[in-house]
């Protein structure tokens, strides 16, 4: 039984490294610690649908600052997203909250992605369940991993491990925060109002901006240290990202209803589309009782524990 467990753990560690490479195209990945599993990532973003007309004589930046205040006060929402990087496509849905740090309960469908087969021994299928708490991310385990691993249903990834894997970002889920998404657009200093459009059958005002790498660093650096900003810059350089197109749609209640991101990376073109609905929805993302840590996985892989 120990051999089976050890083999399953080896698959887990290999899969973690592969998902990081697919998303970051990091040539130094062989020397890096196992990176966070593919989850709603830096690209993983924010939105939904409804109408909004910018008041006369108010600049887009000023109006969008009002949007951040209204969206922040809403505290939570249901999320639906599609993330494409090169030939890899991931789809997710669930709920996230931002009233006191970021929390989320999300399920990603990797069907059609090369990662689906690689992750299947540890997840039991192409769908992966993620819980984000204030201090960690938990990935649901299944299949061979649960059968041979003695029962733990979750793999814990601490905030520090997430930060190391994501090149200095303090929280991988920040890119899916609708408030942070709008502030990133404002920080570029280049936001423009495109006009009225229909999103999911509802009227909304479309805002757009193109962020150069320097703008992305400035926006990401809000509230983080210079060392972390330097690591973000390094991560962008390795991914080959020089600029990013960001679009948001806002409804009549001044709530973000949709956000998209587009950028060229070494791994291929990245396209992210996230929709928000049901603002104020409850988000249940409590810490699981049964989980493994990366240190536990390392010990199991070396045959240091288990029977």
matplotlib code that plots the C-alpha trace (Angstrom):
import matplotlib.pyplot as plt

x = [0.0, 2.9, 4.2, 0.7, 0.5, 4.0, 3.2, 0.0, 1.8, 4.4, 1.7, 0.3, 3.7, 4.3, 0.8, 1.4, 4.6, 2.9, 0.0, 2.4, 4.4, 1.4, 0.2, 3.5, 5.7, 8.6, 11.8, 13.1, 10.2, 12.4, 14.2, 11.1, 8.9, 5.7, 3.5, -0.2, -2.6, -4.4, -7.1, -8.8, -5.4, -3.9, -5.9, -8.8, -11.0, -14.5, -18.0, -21.8, -24.6, -27.0, -27.2, -25.1, -24.9, -22.0, -23.4, -22.7, -19.3, -17.9, -14.7, -14.6, -11.9, -14.0, -17.1, -15.2, -14.0, -17.7, -18.1, -15.4, -17.2, -20.6, -19.1, -17.0, -20.1, -21.9, -19.3, -19.8, -21.2, -21.6, -18.9, -18.7, -15.5, -13.6, -9.8, -7.9, -4.1, -2.8, -4.5, -5.5, -9.1, -10.5, -14.0, -15.2, -18.1, -18.9, -19.0, -16.5, -16.5, -14.3, -15.7, -12.7, -10.0, -10.8, -12.7, -14.1, -15.8, -15.1, -15.2, -13.0, -13.8, -10.6, -12.4, -10.6, -7.4, -4.3, -4.1, -7.4, -5.8, -2.7, -4.8, -7.4, -5.4, -5.5, -8.9, -10.9, -12.1, -11.8, -13.5, -11.5, -13.0, -11.1, -11.7, -10.0, -9.8, -8.1, -4.8, -4.7, -6.1, -7.5, -7.8, -10.2, -8.7, -10.2, -9.5, -6.2, -5.0, -7.9, -7.9, -4.1, -3.5, -5.5, -8.5, -7.6, -9.9, -8.0, -4.5, -3.6, -1.6, -0.6, -0.6, 3.2, 3.4, 0.9, 2.9, 6.2, 4.5, 2.9, 6.0, 5.3, 1.5, 0.1, -3.0, -3.7, -7.4, -6.8, -7.1, -10.7, -11.7, -14.1, -13.0, -9.3, -10.0, -11.6, -8.8, -6.2, -8.0, -8.1, -4.4, -3.4, -4.5, -5.8, -9.4, -12.0, -15.8, -16.7, -20.5, -23.7, -23.9, -26.0, -24.4, -26.4, -29.6, -29.1, -27.8, -24.3, -21.7, -18.4, -15.0, -11.7, -8.0, -4.7, -2.1, 1.6, 3.8, 4.8, 1.2, 0.5, 3.4, 2.2, -1.3, -0.2, 2.2, -0.5, -0.2, 2.8, 6.5, 9.1, 10.6, 7.2, 6.8, 10.2, 9.2, 6.0, 8.0, 10.3, 7.2, 5.7, 9.0, 9.2, 5.6, 6.4, 3.6, 4.3, 0.7, -2.8, -6.2, -8.7, -12.4, -15.2, -18.9, -20.9, -24.7, -27.1, -26.5, -22.8, -21.8, -19.2, -21.1, -18.3, -14.6, -12.3, -8.5, -6.4, -2.7, 0.0, 2.2, 5.0, 2.4, 0.1, -2.7, -4.5, -8.2, -10.1, -13.8, -15.6, -19.2, -20.8, -24.3, -26.4, -24.4, -24.6, -24.8, -23.4, -19.9, -19.0, -15.3, -14.3, -11.1, -11.5, -10.8, -9.0, -6.2, -2.6, 0.1, 2.9, 5.3, 3.0, 3.2, 6.9, 7.2, 4.8, 6.7, 9.9, 8.2, 8.8, 5.3, 2.3, 2.0]
y = [0.0, 2.3, 2.0, 2.9, 5.9, 7.0, 6.8, 8.7, 11.5, 11.7, 12.3, 15.1, 16.8, 16.5, 17.8, 20.9, 21.7, 21.1, 23.4, 26.2, 25.7, 25.8, 29.1, 30.9, 29.3, 29.7, 28.2, 28.0, 25.9, 22.8, 24.6, 26.1, 24.9, 23.2, 26.1, 26.6, 24.4, 26.0, 28.0, 31.1, 33.0, 36.2, 36.0, 34.9, 38.1, 39.7, 40.5, 40.1, 42.3, 45.4, 49.1, 52.1, 55.6, 57.8, 61.1, 64.2, 66.0, 63.1, 61.5, 57.7, 57.5, 59.4, 57.4, 54.1, 55.1, 55.4, 51.9, 50.5, 51.9, 50.4, 47.1, 46.9, 47.5, 44.6, 42.3, 39.1, 37.7, 34.6, 34.2, 32.5, 32.6, 31.3, 31.4, 30.5, 30.5, 29.3, 25.9, 25.5, 26.4, 26.4, 27.2, 28.0, 29.0, 29.5, 32.4, 34.8, 37.4, 40.4, 42.0, 41.0, 39.7, 37.4, 34.1, 31.9, 28.5, 27.7, 24.7, 24.7, 22.5, 21.5, 19.4, 19.9, 21.0, 18.8, 19.2, 17.4, 13.9, 14.8, 16.0, 13.2, 10.8, 13.5, 15.0, 12.0, 13.8, 17.0, 19.2, 20.6, 22.1, 25.1, 26.8, 30.1, 31.2, 34.2, 32.4, 29.5, 27.8, 24.2, 22.0, 19.1, 15.6, 12.5, 9.3, 7.6, 10.4, 9.8, 6.0, 5.6, 8.7, 7.5, 9.7, 13.5, 15.3, 18.5, 19.8, 22.9, 25.7, 28.4, 32.1, 32.2, 29.2, 30.9, 34.1, 32.3, 30.4, 33.6, 35.7, 37.9, 38.5, 38.6, 36.7, 34.8, 35.6, 39.3, 39.2, 37.9, 40.7, 43.0, 46.0, 45.4, 44.9, 48.3, 49.9, 48.3, 50.0, 53.3, 53.0, 52.8, 56.4, 55.5, 54.4, 55.4, 55.0, 52.9, 53.3, 51.4, 47.7, 44.7, 42.0, 38.9, 40.6, 43.7, 47.2, 48.2, 50.8, 49.5, 50.9, 50.0, 50.5, 49.2, 48.7, 48.5, 46.3, 49.3, 50.1, 46.5, 46.6, 49.9, 48.6, 45.3, 47.1, 49.0, 47.8, 45.4, 45.9, 46.9, 43.4, 41.9, 44.4, 43.4, 39.8, 40.6, 42.4, 39.4, 37.1, 39.3, 39.3, 35.5, 35.2, 37.6, 40.0, 43.6, 44.9, 43.9, 45.0, 45.3, 45.9, 46.3, 46.6, 48.4, 48.3, 51.1, 50.2, 51.0, 47.3, 45.5, 43.0, 41.8, 42.0, 40.8, 40.6, 39.9, 39.6, 37.8, 35.5, 33.0, 30.3, 31.8, 34.4, 34.8, 35.6, 35.9, 36.6, 36.7, 37.5, 38.5, 38.0, 37.8, 40.4, 39.7, 35.9, 33.9, 32.5, 29.4, 28.8, 27.5, 25.6, 21.9, 19.5, 16.9, 18.1, 17.5, 20.1, 20.3, 19.2, 16.1, 15.4, 15.6, 13.2, 10.7, 11.0, 10.1, 7.2, 9.0, 8.3, 6.2, 2.4]
z = [0.0, 0.7, -2.9, -4.3, -2.0, -2.9, -6.6, -6.2, -4.3, -7.0, -9.6, -7.4, -7.2, -10.9, -11.7, -9.5, -11.3, -14.7, -14.0, -13.0, -16.1, -18.3, -16.9, -16.3, -19.0, -16.5, -17.8, -14.2, -13.1, -12.6, -9.8, -8.2, -5.4, -6.6, -7.8, -7.0, -9.0, -11.9, -10.3, -11.0, -11.4, -12.1, -14.8, -13.1, -13.0, -12.3, -13.7, -14.7, -16.2, -15.9, -16.9, -16.1, -17.5, -16.5, -15.0, -17.1, -16.6, -14.6, -16.0, -16.4, -13.7, -11.2, -12.0, -11.7, -8.3, -7.3, -8.8, -6.5, -3.5, -4.4, -5.5, -2.3, -0.2, -1.9, -0.2, -2.4, -5.6, -7.7, -10.3, -13.7, -15.7, -18.7, -18.9, -22.0, -22.2, -25.6, -26.2, -22.5, -21.5, -18.0, -16.9, -13.4, -11.3, -7.7, -5.2, -3.7, -1.0, -0.2, 2.9, 5.1, 2.9, -0.1, 0.3, -2.4, -3.1, -6.8, -9.1, -12.2, -15.1, -17.0, -19.7, -23.0, -21.2, -21.3, -17.5, -17.0, -17.6, -15.5, -12.6, -12.7, -10.4, -7.7, -8.3, -9.5, -12.7, -14.8, -12.3, -9.4, -6.2, -4.6, -1.3, -0.6, 3.0, 4.5, 4.9, 2.4, -0.7, -0.5, -3.6, -3.4, -3.7, -5.1, -7.1, -6.5, -4.1, -1.6, -2.0, -1.5, 0.7, 3.7, 3.4, 3.4, 1.0, 0.5, -0.3, 1.6, -0.1, 2.4, 1.5, 1.7, -0.7, -3.0, -2.9, -3.8, -6.7, -8.1, -8.2, -5.2, -5.4, -1.9, -2.9, -6.1, -5.8, -6.0, -9.8, -9.5, -7.0, -8.9, -6.8, -7.4, -11.1, -11.5, -9.4, -11.7, -14.7, -12.9, -12.0, -15.7, -16.1, -19.6, -19.0, -21.6, -21.8, -24.9, -24.5, -23.8, -24.5, -23.5, -21.3, -20.6, -21.7, -19.5, -20.3, -19.1, -19.7, -21.2, -20.0, -21.5, -21.1, -22.2, -19.5, -20.3, -18.1, -16.1, -15.4, -14.3, -11.9, -10.5, -10.0, -8.6, -6.3, -4.4, -0.8, -1.4, -0.8, -3.4, -3.3, -4.2, -7.0, -8.4, -8.3, -10.1, -12.8, -13.1, -13.4, -16.2, -18.1, -17.9, -19.1, -22.0, -21.0, -22.3, -22.2, -21.3, -22.5, -19.7, -20.1, -17.5, -17.8, -15.0, -14.4, -13.3, -9.6, -10.1, -9.7, -11.9, -14.0, -16.3, -16.7, -19.5, -19.9, -23.0, -23.3, -25.3, -23.3, -24.1, -23.5, -26.1, -26.0, -22.7, -22.7, -19.4, -19.1, -15.7, -15.0, -11.6, -10.5, -7.3, -5.3, -1.6, -2.0, 1.0, 0.6, 2.6, 2.6, 6.0, 6.6, 6.0, 8.8, 6.7, 4.6, 3.5, 3.3, 0.7, 3.4, 4.0, 0.3, 0.2, 3.1, 1.5, -1.8, -0.1, 1.7, 5.0, 6.4, 5.7, 5.5]

ax = plt.figure().add_subplot(projection="3d")
ax.plot(x, y, z, "-o")
ax.set_aspect("equal")
plt.show()
